[in-house]
Amino acid sequence: MGSFFSSSASASASTSTSSLPCSSSVPSWKYDVFISFRGEDTRKTFTSHLHAALCWQKIETYIDEEELESMISVVVFSENYANSSWCLDELVHILKCKREYGRQVIPVFYKVDPFHVRKQQGSYATAFAKRKKCFEHKLDSWRAALKEAANLAGWGLQDTGTESKLVEVIVEDILNKLNGMSPRCDHEYLKGLFEIEKHIKQIESWLDIGTQDVCILGIWGMGGIGKTTLAVFCSTNFLIYLKVVVFLKM
């Protein structure tokens, strides 16, 4: 008995992917990308376009989630971002995950000057002035978070000129970052399978990600040892590197 999955490699994928060991000391990620944004500014415009573009690329992307378990967080700074204490608290948490667990953060400056975000000027200064009394105990952490995030490498309309091009370069940036990360090998349903990490890395090397060749890979063995589980996991987690994946259960 066995399982097969065939794949066609994407020409835009990198020629190799790193195989970092999965560590139980680092919290697992639930999604590929989480988007933090101010709803009234960008929900029906830029954020919806970015979300659709990422989902079209088979990148698991979530918005409006309280659990920020993602490999990459995209923070969309807009004119009224600092008017939301929820957004600011979310940003503090995102940067904490970056420092403690190595999560990646991509700031996007949507119709706002990065300098205003970094120094809390313009609409950001107005927002902080309104919250000075009610949130005095949080102001320092919010200011530090805005400064830290605005100092990270990111994207803005000043870099691309149009929103469509901005979405395009962000998606490309995220794909490149995901290509440099190891597959998620700490799912609950994989626990107990013998040498599962070794098998995943071996399959990754056989797929020769980065070429344009068509690959057919078979997994054989006695029943009940996890062939189907392994094939489903690999076909799902390597999907972001490939144009097409066909999974056949024999």
Helices and strands as residue ranges (DSSP letters): E 2-9, E 31-36, H 39-42, H 46-56, E 61-62, E 70-77, G 81-83, H 85-101, E 104-109, H 114-119, H 123-130, H 139-150, E 155-156, H 157-160, H 163-179, G 188-190, H 196-207, E 214-220, H 227-237, G 239-241, E 242-249
